[in-house]
Amino acid sequence: MKKFRDFESAREFVRKLNFKNREEWREYCKSGNKPDDIPTDPSQTYKKDFKGVGDWLGTGRVAD
């Protein structure tokens, strides 16, 4: 099983990338640039802490 960053560190990293929506996040995951310790599907990795894509990306939107 992969070892991922803790939720807060991973979310902080992702928010600095300034993605506007889920589609931009998906493209980034496919690009090969995403570090291995950042999960592609944070809703599965961080079930307890994950509050939605808007929170993950820092857009403030509930649904993207």
Residue, then its C-alpha position, 0 to 999 in steps of 0.5 A: m500500500k502506498k504511503f501518502r502525506d497526511f491530509e493537511s499537508a496534501r491539501e496544502f500542496v494541492r491548493k497552492l496549484n490553484f486549480k479551478n475545478r475537478e477537471e483541472w485536477r484530473e488533467y494534473c493527475k494524468s500529466g505525470n507531474k503529481p507527486d506519488d505521495i499525493p493521492t489521485d482520489p483523496s475522497q478514498t484516501y482521506k475518508k475521515d477528513f475529505k469534505g469535497v473537491g471544493d475544499w480539497l482544491g481551495t475553491g470554496r465550492v461545494a461541488d465542482 
